[in-house]
Amino acid sequence: MAGPSKTLTIRWSTDLLTGLQFAAIAMAGGSIGARYPFGDPSHMGAGFFPKAVCSLLALIGTGLVTRAFTGGQEVVGEIDPRPLLLLVGTLVFGLVIEDLGFPLAGLVLVLFAHLGGRVFKPLGTSLLAIGLVGLCVLVFAYGLGLNLPMTRFR
C-alpha cells in the first residue's frame, strides 16, 4: 500500500522571485565573464572580478530560493509600475547623452525619476532638475575638469 503522496506547492514569493532574478543575472554575467582570462588572486585577469561577483550573486540567489521553499513566505502582492520609470529614465539618459549632451540628458533623468514618485509637482521638479544638473556641471565639468558631452562651450 502506497503512503500519502507529498506534493510541493510553489507560491510566488518575493524570496523566490528575487532569488531567480539573482541567479539569472549571475548566469548571464558569468557567461560574459568567461570570455576573459581569470588569472589568480596575485595576478588578476580581466575575468576575475566579474566571476567573483557573479559567484556571490549566485550564492545569494540560491540562498533566497532555498529560503522560499523552507521558510515563511511573503506572497507577492500588487506590483507598482512607477519605480520602473527610474530605470526607463536611466536608459533614456544613456541613450541621449551623446546627442543632447549632459545638461539636457540630466534634466530628462530627473524628470523621469520624479514621474516615478508619488507626488509630481512640475514647478518643483523643474527647479530641482535645473539645480541638480547645474551643480553636476559645475562640479564635474568645471571643478574636476571632466570632459562631459556638450559641457565645454568653446
DSSP file (Angstrom, degrees, kcal/mol; ACC not computed):
  #  RESIDUE AA STRUCTURE BP1 BP2  ACC     N-H-->O    O-->H-N    N-H-->O    O-->H-N    TCO  KAPPA ALPHA  PHI   PSI    X-CA   Y-CA   Z-CA
    1    1 A M              0   0    0      0, 0.0     2,-0.2     0, 0.0     0, 0.0   0.000 360.0 360.0 360.0 131.7    0.0    0.0    0.0
    2    2 A A        -     0   0    0      1,-0.1     3,-0.1     3,-0.0     0, 0.0  -0.539 360.0-127.1 -81.2 142.9    1.4    3.3   -1.0
    3    3 A G        -     0   0    0     -2,-0.2     2,-0.1     1,-0.2    -1,-0.1  -0.185  46.1 -65.3 -78.6 176.4    1.7    6.1    1.6
    4    4 A P        -     0   0    0      0, 0.0     2,-0.3     0, 0.0    -1,-0.2  -0.392  56.2-121.4 -64.9 138.2    0.3    9.5    1.2
    5    5 A S        -     0   0    0     -3,-0.1     2,-0.5    -2,-0.1    -3,-0.0  -0.594  18.3-141.7 -83.5 141.4    2.0   11.4   -1.6
    6    6 A K        -     0   0    0     -2,-0.3     2,-0.4     2,-0.0    -1,-0.0  -0.881  16.5-165.1-103.4 129.8    3.7   14.7   -0.8
    7    7 A T        -     0   0    0     -2,-0.5     2,-0.7     2,-0.0     0, 0.0  -0.872  16.7-132.1-113.8 148.7    3.4   17.5   -3.3
    8    8 A L        -     0   0    0     -2,-0.4     2,-0.6     2,-0.0    61,-0.0  -0.880  18.6-156.9-100.4 118.1    5.5   20.6   -3.4
    9    9 A T        -     0   0    0     -2,-0.7     2,-0.6    60,-0.1    -2,-0.0  -0.847   5.4-152.6 -97.8 123.7    3.4   23.7   -3.8
   10   10 A I        -     0   0    0     -2,-0.6     2,-0.4     2,-0.0    59,-0.1  -0.855  11.3-172.2 -99.5 120.4    5.2   26.6   -5.3
   11   11 A R        -     0   0    0     -2,-0.6     2,-2.0    57,-0.2     5,-0.2  -0.918  32.8-116.7-108.9 138.2    4.0   30.0   -4.2
   12   12 A W        +     0   0    0     -2,-0.4    64,-1.8    64,-0.1     2,-0.2  -0.517  49.6 172.2 -76.6  85.0    5.4   33.1   -6.0
   13   13 A S  B  >  -A   75   0A   0     -2,-2.0     4,-2.3    62,-0.2    62,-0.2  -0.473  46.5-113.0 -90.8 164.6    7.1   34.7   -3.0
   14   14 A T  H  > S+     0   0    0     60,-2.1     4,-2.5     1,-0.2     5,-0.2   0.871 118.0  53.8 -65.1 -35.7    9.3   37.7   -3.1
   15   15 A D  H  > S+     0   0    0     59,-0.3     4,-2.6     2,-0.2    -1,-0.2   0.920 109.4  47.9 -63.7 -42.8   12.3   35.5   -2.0
   16   16 A L  H  > S+     0   0    0      2,-0.2     4,-2.4     1,-0.2     5,-0.2   0.942 114.6  44.4 -64.2 -48.1   11.7   33.0   -4.8
   17   17 A L  H  X S+     0   0    0     -4,-2.3     4,-2.1     2,-0.2    -1,-0.2   0.904 115.8  47.0 -65.7 -40.7   11.4   35.8   -7.5
   18   18 A T  H  X S+     0   0    0     -4,-2.5     4,-2.7    -5,-0.2    -1,-0.2   0.916 112.4  50.3 -66.5 -42.5   14.4   37.7   -6.2
   19   19 A G  H  X S+     0   0    0     -4,-2.6     4,-2.3    -5,-0.2    -2,-0.2   0.904 111.3  47.9 -62.3 -41.9   16.5   34.5   -5.9
   20   20 A L  H  X S+     0   0    0     -4,-2.4     4,-2.3     2,-0.2    -1,-0.2   0.882 111.7  50.7 -66.1 -37.6   15.6   33.5   -9.5
   21   21 A Q  H  X S+     0   0    0     -4,-2.1     4,-2.4    -5,-0.2    -2,-0.2   0.932 111.0  47.9 -65.2 -45.2   16.4   37.0  -10.7
   22   22 A F  H  X S+     0   0    0     -4,-2.7     4,-2.5     1,-0.2    -2,-0.2   0.909 112.1  50.2 -61.0 -41.8   19.8   37.0   -9.0
   23   23 A A  H  X S+     0   0    0     -4,-2.3     4,-2.3     2,-0.2    -1,-0.2   0.901 110.6  49.2 -64.2 -40.5   20.6   33.5  -10.4
   24   24 A A  H  X S+     0   0    0     -4,-2.3     4,-2.4     2,-0.2    -2,-0.2   0.911 112.4  47.3 -66.1 -42.0   19.7   34.6  -13.9
   25   25 A I  H  X S+     0   0    0     -4,-2.4     4,-2.8     1,-0.2     5,-0.2   0.898 111.9  51.4 -65.2 -39.3   21.9   37.8  -13.6
   26   26 A A  H  X S+     0   0    0     -4,-2.5     4,-2.5    -5,-0.2    -2,-0.2   0.898 110.8  47.8 -64.4 -40.6   24.7   35.6  -12.3
   27   27 A M  H  X S+     0   0    0     -4,-2.3     4,-2.1     2,-0.2    -2,-0.2   0.919 114.0  46.5 -67.0 -42.2   24.5   33.2  -15.2
   28   28 A A  H  X S+     0   0    0     -4,-2.4     4,-1.8     2,-0.2    -2,-0.2   0.941 116.8  43.7 -65.5 -46.2   24.4   36.0  -17.8
   29   29 A G  H  X S+     0   0    0     -4,-2.8     4,-2.9     1,-0.2    -2,-0.2   0.872 112.7  53.2 -66.0 -36.6   27.3   37.8  -16.2
   30   30 A G  H  X S+     0   0    0     -4,-2.5     4,-1.2    -5,-0.2    -1,-0.2   0.877 108.3  49.4 -65.7 -37.7   29.2   34.5  -15.7
   31   31 A S  H  < S+     0   0    0     -4,-2.1     4,-0.3     2,-0.2    -1,-0.2   0.871 114.3  45.0 -71.1 -34.3   28.9   33.6  -19.3
   32   32 A I  H >< S+     0   0    0     -4,-1.8     3,-1.3     1,-0.2    -2,-0.2   0.915 113.6  50.1 -71.1 -42.3   30.1   37.1  -20.4
   33   33 A G  H >< S+     0   0    0     -4,-2.9     3,-1.4     1,-0.2    -2,-0.2   0.694  94.9  73.7 -68.8 -18.9   32.9   37.0  -17.9
   34   34 A A  T 3< S+     0   0    0     -4,-1.2    -1,-0.2     1,-0.3    -2,-0.2   0.689  84.9  66.8 -69.0 -16.7   34.0   33.5  -19.1
   35   35 A R  T <  S+     0   0    0     -3,-1.3    -1,-0.3    -4,-0.3    -2,-0.2   0.655  93.0  72.4 -76.6 -14.6   35.4   35.1  -22.2
   36   36 A Y  S <  S-     0   0    0     -3,-1.4     2,-0.1    -4,-0.2     9,-0.1  -0.720  95.5 -96.3-104.3 151.5   38.1   36.9  -20.2
   37   37 A P        -     0   0    0      0, 0.0    10,-2.9     0, 0.0    11,-0.5  -0.416  28.0-153.1 -67.1 139.0   41.2   35.4  -18.6
   38   38 A F        +     0   0    0      9,-0.2     7,-2.3     8,-0.2    10,-0.2   0.922  22.1 178.8 -80.5 -47.3   40.7   34.6  -14.9
   39   39 A G  E     -B   44   0B   0      5,-0.3     5,-0.2     8,-0.1    -1,-0.1  -0.423  34.6 -81.5  74.8-155.6   44.2   34.8  -13.6
   40   40 A D  E >   -B   43   0B   0      3,-1.4     3,-0.7    -2,-0.1     8,-0.1  -0.880  43.3 -88.3-139.1 172.4   44.8   34.3   -9.9
   41   41 A P  T 3  S+     0   0    0      0, 0.0     3,-0.4     0, 0.0    -2,-0.0   0.797 127.2  45.7 -57.4 -29.3   44.5   36.4   -6.8
   42   42 A S  T 3  S+     0   0    0      1,-0.3     2,-0.2     0, 0.0    -3,-0.0   0.775 127.9  26.7 -84.8 -24.9   48.0   37.7   -7.1
   43   43 A H  E <  S-B   40   0B   0     -3,-0.7    -3,-1.4     2,-0.0    -1,-0.3  -0.663  87.1-162.3-134.3  77.0   47.8   38.4  -10.8
   44   44 A M  E     -B   39   0B   0     -3,-0.4    -5,-0.3    -5,-0.2     2,-0.1  -0.349   3.3-149.4 -68.1 136.4   44.1   39.0  -11.5
   45   45 A G    >>  -     0   0    0     -7,-2.3     3,-1.2    -2,-0.1     4,-0.5  -0.364  35.5 -92.8 -91.2 179.4   42.9   38.8  -15.1
   46   46 A A  T 34 S+     0   0    0      1,-0.2    -8,-0.2     2,-0.1     3,-0.1   0.751 124.6  51.8 -66.7 -23.5   40.1   40.8  -16.6
   47   47 A G  T 3> S+     0   0    0    -10,-2.9     4,-1.8     1,-0.1    -1,-0.2   0.483  86.0  86.6 -92.2  -2.1   37.6   38.0  -15.8
   48   48 A F  H <> S+     0   0    0     -3,-1.2     4,-2.2   -11,-0.5     5,-0.2   0.959  91.3  41.9 -64.1 -53.1   38.5   37.6  -12.1
   49   49 A F  H  X S+     0   0    0     -4,-0.5     4,-2.7     1,-0.2     5,-0.3   0.927 114.4  49.3 -65.7 -47.1   36.2   40.3  -10.7
   50   50 A P  H  > S+     0   0    0      0, 0.0     4,-2.4     0, 0.0    -1,-0.2   0.906 113.9  47.2 -59.5 -39.1   33.1   39.5  -12.8
   51   51 A K  H  X S+     0   0    0     -4,-1.8     4,-2.1     2,-0.2    -2,-0.2   0.891 112.5  49.3 -69.2 -37.8   33.4   35.8  -12.0
   52   52 A A  H  X S+     0   0    0     -4,-2.2     4,-2.1    -5,-0.2    -1,-0.2   0.929 114.1  44.9 -66.1 -44.7   33.8   36.6   -8.3
   53   53 A V  H  X S+     0   0    0     -4,-2.7     4,-2.4     1,-0.2    -2,-0.2   0.911 113.9  49.3 -65.9 -42.5   30.8   38.9   -8.2
   54   54 A C  H  X S+     0   0    0     -4,-2.4     4,-2.4    -5,-0.3    -1,-0.2   0.861 109.0  53.1 -66.5 -34.8   28.6   36.5  -10.2
   55   55 A S  H  X S+     0   0    0     -4,-2.1     4,-2.2     2,-0.2    -1,-0.2   0.926 111.2  45.8 -65.2 -43.6   29.6   33.6   -7.9
   56   56 A L  H  X S+     0   0    0     -4,-2.1     4,-2.4     2,-0.2    -2,-0.2   0.898 112.7  50.8 -64.8 -39.7   28.5   35.6   -4.9
   57   57 A L  H  X S+     0   0    0     -4,-2.4     4,-2.5     2,-0.2    -2,-0.2   0.893 110.4  49.1 -65.2 -39.9   25.3   36.7   -6.6
   58   58 A A  H  X S+     0   0    0     -4,-2.4     4,-2.5     2,-0.2    -1,-0.2   0.889 110.4  51.7 -65.7 -38.6   24.5   33.1   -7.5
   59   59 A L  H  X S+     0   0    0     -4,-2.2     4,-2.2     2,-0.2    -2,-0.2   0.919 111.4  46.1 -63.9 -44.1   25.2   32.0   -3.9
   60   60 A I  H  X S+     0   0    0     -4,-2.4     4,-2.3     2,-0.2    -2,-0.2   0.920 112.7  51.0 -64.2 -42.8   22.8   34.7   -2.6
   61   61 A G  H  X S+     0   0    0     -4,-2.5     4,-2.4     1,-0.2    -2,-0.2   0.897 109.6  49.9 -60.7 -41.6   20.2   33.7   -5.2
   62   62 A T  H  X S+     0   0    0     -4,-2.5     4,-2.5     1,-0.2    -1,-0.2   0.906 110.2  50.9 -63.7 -41.4   20.5   30.1   -4.2
   63   63 A G  H  X S+     0   0    0     -4,-2.2     4,-2.5     2,-0.2    -2,-0.2   0.899 110.5  48.9 -62.8 -40.8   20.0   31.0   -0.5
   64   64 A L  H  X S+     0   0    0     -4,-2.3     4,-1.9     2,-0.2    -2,-0.2   0.907 111.6  48.2 -67.1 -41.1   16.9   33.1   -1.3
   65   65 A V  H  X S+     0   0    0     -4,-2.4     4,-1.3     2,-0.2    -2,-0.2   0.909 112.4  49.8 -65.3 -40.5   15.4   30.3   -3.4
   66   66 A T  H  X S+     0   0    0     -4,-2.5     4,-1.6     1,-0.2     3,-0.4   0.922 110.7  49.4 -62.3 -44.0   16.1   27.8   -0.6
   67   67 A R  H  X S+     0   0    0     -4,-2.5     4,-2.7     1,-0.2    -1,-0.2   0.844 105.1  58.7 -64.7 -32.5   14.6   30.1    2.0
   68   68 A A  H  < S+     0   0    0     -4,-1.9    -1,-0.2     1,-0.2    -2,-0.2   0.849 112.0  40.2 -64.7 -33.1   11.5   30.5   -0.2
   69   69 A F  H  < S+     0   0    0     -4,-1.3    -1,-0.2    -3,-0.4    -2,-0.2   0.717 126.5  32.3 -87.9 -21.5   10.9   26.7   -0.1
   70   70 A T  H  < S+     0   0    0     -4,-1.6    -2,-0.2    -5,-0.1    -3,-0.2   0.761 112.6  50.8-107.4 -29.4   11.8   26.2    3.6
   71   71 A G  S  < S-     0   0    0     -4,-2.7     2,-0.1    -5,-0.2     0, 0.0  -0.271  98.7 -61.5-102.8-173.6   10.8   29.3    5.5
   72   72 A G        -     0   0    0     -2,-0.1     2,-0.5     1,-0.1    -1,-0.2  -0.409  56.6-135.7 -66.4 145.7    7.8   31.5    5.8
   73   73 A Q        -     0   0    0     -2,-0.1     2,-0.7    -3,-0.1    -1,-0.1  -0.884  10.4-150.7-115.2 135.7    6.8   33.1    2.6
   74   74 A E        -     0   0    0     -2,-0.5   -60,-2.1     3,-0.0   -59,-0.3  -0.908  29.6-134.1 -98.6 113.6    5.8   36.6    1.8
   75   75 A V  B     -A   13   0A   0     -2,-0.7     2,-0.3   -62,-0.2   -62,-0.2  -0.412  22.3-106.5 -72.4 141.3    3.4   36.4   -1.1
   76   76 A V        -     0   0    0    -64,-1.8    -1,-0.1    -2,-0.1     3,-0.1  -0.512  43.0-168.4 -68.5 126.2    4.0   38.9   -3.9
   77   77 A G        -     0   0    0     -2,-0.3     2,-0.2     1,-0.3    -1,-0.1   0.065  43.6 -34.4 -94.2-152.5    1.3   41.5   -3.9
   78   78 A E        -     0   0    0      1,-0.1     2,-0.5    -2,-0.0    -1,-0.3  -0.496  61.9-134.1 -71.0 136.9    0.4   44.1   -6.4
   79   79 A I        -     0   0    0     -2,-0.2    -1,-0.1    -3,-0.1    -3,-0.0  -0.827   8.6-142.9 -98.9 126.3    3.3   45.5   -8.2
   80   80 A D        -     0   0    0     -2,-0.5     4,-0.2     1,-0.1    -2,-0.0  -0.783   6.9-161.1 -88.0 119.5    3.6   49.3   -8.6
   81   81 A P  S >  S+     0   0    0      0, 0.0     3,-1.3     0, 0.0     4,-0.4   0.612  70.9  88.5 -79.0 -10.5    5.0   50.1  -12.1
   82   82 A R  T >  S+     0   0    0      1,-0.3     3,-2.0     2,-0.2     4,-0.4   0.874  79.4  59.2 -59.7 -40.2    6.0   53.7  -11.2
   83   83 A P  T >> S+     0   0    0      0, 0.0     3,-1.1     0, 0.0     4,-0.8   0.767  92.6  70.0 -61.6 -20.2    9.5   52.8   -9.9
   84   84 A L  H <> S+     0   0    0     -3,-1.3     4,-2.4     1,-0.2    -2,-0.2   0.748  83.2  72.0 -66.3 -21.0   10.2   51.4  -13.3
   85   85 A L  H <> S+     0   0    0     -3,-2.0     4,-2.7    -4,-0.4    -1,-0.2   0.823  91.3  57.3 -63.6 -29.3   10.2   54.9  -14.6
   86   86 A L  H <> S+     0   0    0     -3,-1.1     4,-2.1    -4,-0.4    -1,-0.2   0.910 108.2  46.1 -65.8 -41.0   13.5   55.5  -12.9
   87   87 A L  H  X S+     0   0    0     -4,-0.8     4,-2.2     2,-0.2    -2,-0.2   0.906 112.9  49.7 -66.3 -41.0   15.0   52.6  -14.8
   88   88 A V  H  X S+     0   0    0     -4,-2.4     4,-2.9     1,-0.2    -2,-0.2   0.914 110.3  51.5 -62.7 -42.3   13.5   53.9  -18.1
   89   89 A G  H  X S+     0   0    0     -4,-2.7     4,-2.6     1,-0.2    -2,-0.2   0.890 109.0  50.0 -61.7 -40.1   14.9   57.4  -17.3
   90   90 A T  H  X S+     0   0    0     -4,-2.1     4,-2.2     2,-0.2    -1,-0.2   0.903 111.9  48.2 -64.9 -41.2   18.4   55.9  -16.7
   91   91 A L  H  X S+     0   0    0     -4,-2.2     4,-1.8     2,-0.2    -2,-0.2   0.929 112.7  47.6 -63.7 -45.9   18.1   54.0  -20.0
   92   92 A V  H  X S+     0   0    0     -4,-2.9     4,-2.2     1,-0.2    -2,-0.2   0.906 109.4  54.7 -62.6 -41.3   17.0   57.2  -21.9
   93   93 A F  H  X S+     0   0    0     -4,-2.6     4,-1.4     1,-0.2    -1,-0.2   0.933 109.4  47.1 -55.9 -48.1   19.8   59.2  -20.2
   94   94 A G  H  < S+     0   0    0     -4,-2.2     4,-0.3     1,-0.2    -1,-0.2   0.829 114.2  47.7 -65.0 -31.9   22.4   56.7  -21.5
   95   95 A L  H  < S+     0   0    0     -4,-1.8     4,-0.3     1,-0.2    -1,-0.2   0.817 119.6  34.9 -79.5 -30.7   20.9   56.8  -25.0
   96   96 A V  H  X>S+     0   0    0     -4,-2.2     4,-3.2    -5,-0.1     5,-0.7   0.499  88.2  92.0-105.1  -3.5   20.6   60.5  -25.4
   97   97 A I  H  X5S+     0   0    0     -4,-1.4     4,-1.1     1,-0.2    -1,-0.1   0.864  90.0  47.6 -63.2 -35.2   23.7   61.9  -23.6
   98   98 A E  H  45S+     0   0    0     -4,-0.3    -1,-0.2     2,-0.2    -2,-0.1   0.875 120.9  36.4 -72.7 -36.0   25.9   61.9  -26.7
   99   99 A D  H  45S+     0   0    0     -4,-0.3    -2,-0.2     2,-0.1    -1,-0.1   0.917 130.8  27.1 -83.7 -45.4   23.2   63.6  -28.9
  100  100 A L  H  <5S-     0   0    0     -4,-3.2     4,-0.5     1,-0.2    -3,-0.2   0.695 107.1-125.9 -91.0 -21.1   21.6   66.0  -26.4
  101  101 A G     X< -     0   0    0     -4,-1.1     4,-2.1    -5,-0.7     5,-0.2  -0.134  32.5 -68.8  92.8 165.4   24.6   66.5  -24.1
  102  102 A F  H  > S+     0   0    0     47,-2.6     4,-2.7     1,-0.2     5,-0.2   0.899 125.3  54.1 -62.5 -44.9   24.9   66.1  -20.3
  103  103 A P  H  > S+     0   0    0      0, 0.0     4,-1.8     0, 0.0    -1,-0.2   0.941 114.8  38.4 -60.8 -47.5   22.7   69.0  -19.2
  104  104 A L  H  > S+     0   0    0     -4,-0.5     4,-2.1     2,-0.2    -2,-0.2   0.894 116.6  51.1 -70.8 -38.4   19.6   68.0  -21.2
  105  105 A A  H  X S+     0   0    0     -4,-2.1     4,-2.2     1,-0.2    -1,-0.2   0.885 109.2  52.4 -64.6 -37.1   20.1   64.3  -20.6
  106  106 A G  H  X S+     0   0    0     -4,-2.7     4,-2.3    -5,-0.2    -1,-0.2   0.891 107.1  52.0 -64.4 -39.8   20.3   65.1  -16.9
  107  107 A L  H  X S+     0   0    0     -4,-1.8     4,-2.2    -5,-0.2    -2,-0.2   0.907 109.4  50.1 -61.4 -41.9   17.1   67.1  -17.0
  108  108 A V  H  X S+     0   0    0     -4,-2.1     4,-2.5     2,-0.2    -2,-0.2   0.904 109.6  51.6 -63.0 -41.5   15.4   64.1  -18.7
  109  109 A L  H  X S+     0   0    0     -4,-2.2     4,-2.3     1,-0.2    -2,-0.2   0.928 110.9  46.2 -62.5 -45.8   16.7   61.8  -16.0
  110  110 A V  H  X S+     0   0    0     -4,-2.3     4,-2.3     2,-0.2    -1,-0.2   0.892 111.3  53.5 -65.2 -38.3   15.4   63.9  -13.1
  111  111 A L  H  X S+     0   0    0     -4,-2.2     4,-2.0     1,-0.2    -2,-0.2   0.940 110.9  45.2 -60.9 -47.9   12.1   64.3  -14.8
  112  112 A F  H  X S+     0   0    0     -4,-2.5     4,-1.3     1,-0.2    -1,-0.2   0.892 111.2  54.0 -63.1 -39.3   11.7   60.5  -15.2
  113  113 A A  H  < S+     0   0    0     -4,-2.3     4,-0.3     1,-0.2    -1,-0.2   0.906 111.0  44.9 -63.1 -41.0   12.8   60.0  -11.6
  114  114 A H  H >< S+     0   0    0     -4,-2.3     3,-1.2     1,-0.2    -1,-0.2   0.826 106.2  59.6 -74.0 -30.0   10.2   62.4  -10.3
  115  115 A L  H 3< S+     0   0    0     -4,-2.0    -1,-0.2     1,-0.2    -2,-0.2   0.813 101.6  57.3 -63.9 -27.7    7.5   60.9  -12.5
  116  116 A G  T 3< S+     0   0    0     -4,-1.3    -1,-0.2    -3,-0.2    -2,-0.2   0.567  94.8  87.2 -78.3  -8.9    8.2   57.6  -10.7
  117  117 A G  S <  S-     0   0    0     -3,-1.2     3,-0.1    -4,-0.3    -3,-0.0  -0.223  88.4-111.9 -84.5 177.6    7.4   59.2   -7.3
  118  118 A R  S    S+     0   0    0      1,-0.2     2,-0.5    -2,-0.0    -1,-0.1   0.820 101.9  43.7 -79.8 -32.4    4.1   59.5   -5.6
  119  119 A V        -     0   0    0     -5,-0.1     2,-0.5     2,-0.0    -1,-0.2  -0.959  65.6-171.7-119.7 129.7    3.8   63.3   -5.9
  120  120 A F        +     0   0    0     -2,-0.5    -5,-0.1    -3,-0.1    -6,-0.0  -0.962   6.8 175.5-124.4 115.3    4.7   65.2   -9.0
  121  121 A K     >  -     0   0    0     -2,-0.5     4,-2.9     1,-0.1     5,-0.3  -0.965  19.6-153.5-117.6 113.2    4.8   69.0   -9.0
  122  122 A P  H  > S+     0   0    0      0, 0.0     4,-2.4     0, 0.0     5,-0.2   0.879  92.9  46.2 -56.6 -43.8    6.0   70.4  -12.3
  123  123 A L  H  > S+     0   0    0      2,-0.2     4,-2.4     1,-0.2     5,-0.2   0.941 115.7  45.3 -66.4 -46.3    7.5   73.6  -10.9
  124  124 A G  H  > S+     0   0    0      1,-0.2     4,-2.4     2,-0.2    -1,-0.2   0.894 114.2  49.4 -63.0 -40.7    9.3   71.9   -8.0
  125  125 A T  H  X S+     0   0    0     -4,-2.9     4,-2.7     2,-0.2    -1,-0.2   0.907 110.8  50.1 -65.6 -41.7   10.6   69.2  -10.3
  126  126 A S  H  X S+     0   0    0     -4,-2.4     4,-2.5    -5,-0.3     5,-0.2   0.927 112.5  46.4 -63.2 -44.9   11.8   71.7  -12.9
  127  127 A L  H  X S+     0   0    0     -4,-2.4     4,-2.4     2,-0.2    -2,-0.2   0.909 113.7  48.7 -64.8 -41.5   13.7   73.7  -10.2
  128  128 A L  H  X S+     0   0    0     -4,-2.4     4,-3.0    -5,-0.2     5,-0.3   0.926 111.9  49.4 -62.7 -44.5   15.2   70.6   -8.7
  129  129 A A  H  X S+     0   0    0     -4,-2.7     4,-2.6     1,-0.2     5,-0.3   0.923 112.4  46.8 -62.3 -45.2   16.3   69.4  -12.2
  130  130 A I  H  X S+     0   0    0     -4,-2.5     4,-2.3    -5,-0.2    -1,-0.2   0.913 115.0  47.3 -64.0 -41.8   17.9   72.7  -13.1
  131  131 A G  H  X S+     0   0    0     -4,-2.4     4,-2.4    -5,-0.2    -2,-0.2   0.930 114.5  45.0 -65.7 -45.8   19.7   72.9   -9.7
  132  132 A L  H  X S+     0   0    0     -4,-3.0     4,-2.6     2,-0.2    -2,-0.2   0.934 116.3  44.9 -64.9 -46.3   21.0   69.3   -9.8
  133  133 A V  H  X S+     0   0    0     -4,-2.6     4,-2.6    -5,-0.3     5,-0.2   0.913 113.6  50.8 -65.8 -41.4   22.2   69.4  -13.3
  134  134 A G  H  X S+     0   0    0     -4,-2.3     4,-2.4    -5,-0.3    -1,-0.2   0.922 111.8  47.5 -60.7 -43.8   23.8   72.9  -12.8
  135  135 A L  H  X S+     0   0    0     -4,-2.4     4,-2.8     2,-0.2     5,-0.2   0.911 112.1  49.8 -63.9 -42.4   25.6   71.6   -9.7
  136  136 A C  H  X>S+     0   0    0     -4,-2.6     4,-2.8     2,-0.2     5,-0.7   0.905 111.2  49.0 -63.8 -41.0   26.8   68.5  -11.5
  137  137 A V  I  X>S+     0   0    0     -4,-2.6     5,-1.7     3,-0.2     4,-1.2   0.932 113.5  47.0 -64.1 -44.3   28.1   70.5  -14.4
  138  138 A L  I  <>S+     0   0    0     -4,-2.4     5,-2.5    -5,-0.2    -2,-0.2   0.932 119.6  38.5 -62.0 -45.9   29.9   72.9  -12.1
  139  139 A V  I  <>S+     0   0    0     -4,-2.8     5,-1.8     3,-0.2     6,-0.2   0.960 127.9  28.3 -71.8 -51.5   31.4   70.1  -10.0
  140  140 A F  I  <5S+     0   0    0     -4,-2.8     6,-2.7    -5,-0.2    -3,-0.2   0.918 128.4  34.1 -83.6 -44.2   32.3   67.6  -12.7
  141  141 A A  I  <<S+     0   0    0     -4,-1.2    -3,-0.2    -5,-0.7    -4,-0.1   0.936 135.2  18.4 -79.2 -46.2   32.9   69.6  -15.8
  142  142 A Y  I   <S+     0   0    0     -5,-1.7    -3,-0.2    -4,-0.2    -4,-0.2   0.873 129.1  43.0 -96.2 -41.1   34.4   72.7  -14.4
  143  143 A G  I   <S+     0   0    0     -5,-2.5    -3,-0.2    -6,-0.3    -4,-0.2   0.946 130.6  23.8 -70.6 -48.3   35.6   71.8  -10.9
  144  144 A L  S   <S-     0   0    0     -5,-1.8    -1,-0.2    -6,-0.1    -3,-0.2   0.576 101.2-126.6 -95.5 -11.0   37.1   68.4  -11.8
  145  145 A G        +     0   0    0      1,-0.2    -4,-0.2    -6,-0.2     2,-0.1   0.720  47.4 163.3  75.9  21.2   37.7   69.1  -15.5
  146  146 A L        -     0   0    0     -6,-2.7     2,-1.4     1,-0.1    -1,-0.2  -0.480  42.5-125.0 -72.5 145.1   35.9   66.1  -16.8
  147  147 A N        +     0   0    0     -2,-0.1    -1,-0.1     3,-0.0    -6,-0.1  -0.652  38.2 177.4 -93.0  81.7   35.0   66.3  -20.5
  148  148 A L    >   -     0   0    0     -2,-1.4     3,-1.4     1,-0.1     4,-0.4  -0.572  43.2 -85.3 -82.3 148.2   31.3   65.6  -20.4
  149  149 A P  T 3  S-     0   0    0      0, 0.0   -47,-2.6     0, 0.0    -1,-0.1  -0.313 106.6  -6.1 -57.5 129.5   29.4   65.8  -23.7
  150  150 A M  T 3  S+     0   0    0    -49,-0.2     3,-0.1     2,-0.1    -3,-0.0   0.801 101.6 106.5  55.6  38.9   28.3   69.4  -24.5
  151  151 A T    <   +     0   0    0     -3,-1.4     2,-0.9     1,-0.1    -1,-0.1   0.464  61.5  76.1-114.8  -8.7   29.5   71.0  -21.4
  152  152 A R        -     0   0    0     -4,-0.4     2,-1.1    -5,-0.0    -2,-0.1  -0.867  65.9-168.0-103.3 102.0   32.5   72.7  -22.9
  153  153 A F              0   0    0     -2,-0.9     0, 0.0     1,-0.2     0, 0.0  -0.752 360.0 360.0 -95.2  96.9   31.2   75.6  -24.8
  154  154 A R              0   0    0     -2,-1.1    -1,-0.2     0, 0.0    -2,-0.0   0.374 360.0 360.0-114.4 360.0   34.2   76.8  -26.9
